[in-house]
């Protein structure tokens, strides 16, 4: 093993110093700023890789303050820097990104990066290193593209390198340090796809339950297919939304730990998985009915509109969220070919508006506790709580009022064996919604009230009890007259 303590250390950026891909992040930001730019990408590619990066960098920049960094590697570089070792950043990323990262970390004596007409990758990077650093250098990299550089280096630093690539490096080059990447298994992907959020798509079954046709096997099969179609579509949109919000998520106290924001999962993997989930979703929807495909496409269009535009506008975002919940119920009706009552739609709009406001208020309460004054990427301020609070509680009470009117409606009196029992459901709704709002005021609410309801024993018991009472009210014929 040779002594490398005084040999200059050259460090790669994408996948090494930061686990993310700054070019892909730039393209995502470009699409977010103006989707019309996506049509220009093929023409920019005709300029070559360096020209493409130059064009993208001219329209959007990376905030080096928000990038995730490989903490163990950065700590090692700081220790080496304190000993007086020369450290160089050499990257295929555009020089504007590399310069920003260098200024952010304050570690590098020199920056080598892609500039106009010269893409610094593979052999081109090796030549630049030899020209500016010399033949004696240690290289820190992460992938197959770095093999030509490792072969000429005096020693290698491996950062999250796949085992088969690491084996090739070890055969030809001494290893100075090895920084293995944390394993990203099934649990990480389940978090990224937010499989726990699939519970929201149980709303598709509401028309099946309210019409009491859950004993029909054909309709049950259609509902299961519809549930999977909506769930896969939702997961695809969650992934795209997380990629869309990388910058704002990274400054959020909890969202910064999401797989893509933290760099635990690569951006290009997310795009591939989102595309596959969307394709599978549309295939399942087609197996249900053409009308259901239309409902799914409507849902995708509205959720995309929410992610691209509406989520940044105060109140419009919560109204859209309540609509997205309600569309699930409408889609369930289409899947089994039944009409949705106006009572159910009115009740859904109000209760889901209240739940959406719970979500926003929970975020603002958490921000208030951390000392922040306003959200990033959304037009909300902590001072808005004085308006959002009564609005959310009022929406919950409106849902209860609608449910009370539904109990007294003539069609309910004739359809249910004992409609008076439904007043117990109304009381349960008052308790459950009040409980959610109290937990929100105490700062105990999760970012998503659905997740909280799943984990909260009191919420689970209350919802199950209300469902049981509805079934009993329909099936039992009791004389409750005084």
ABEGO torsion letter per residue (X at the ends): XBBAAABBBBBBABGBABABBAAAAAAAAAAAABAAAAAAAAAAAAAEAAAAAAAAAAABBBBAAABBBBAAAAAAAAAAAAAGBBBBBBBABBAAAAAAAAAAAGABABBBBBBBGBBBBEAAAAAAAAAAAEABBBBBBABAAAAAAAAABABBBBBGBBAAAAAAAAAABBBABBBBBBBBBAAAAAAAAGAAAAAAAAAAAAAAAAAGAAABAAAAAAAAAAAAAAAAAAAAAAAAAAAAAAAAAAABAAAAABAAAAGABBAAAAAAAAAAAAAAAAAAAAAABAAAAAAAAAAAAAAAAAAAAAAABBGAAAAAAAAAAAAAAAAAAAAAGBBBBAAAAAAAAAAAAAAAAAAAAAAAAAAAAAGBABBBGBBBBAAAAAAAAAAAAAAAAAAAAAAAAAAABAAAAAABABAAAAAAAAAAAAAAAAAAAAAAAAGABBABAAAAAAABAAAAAAAAAAAAAAAAAAABBBBABX
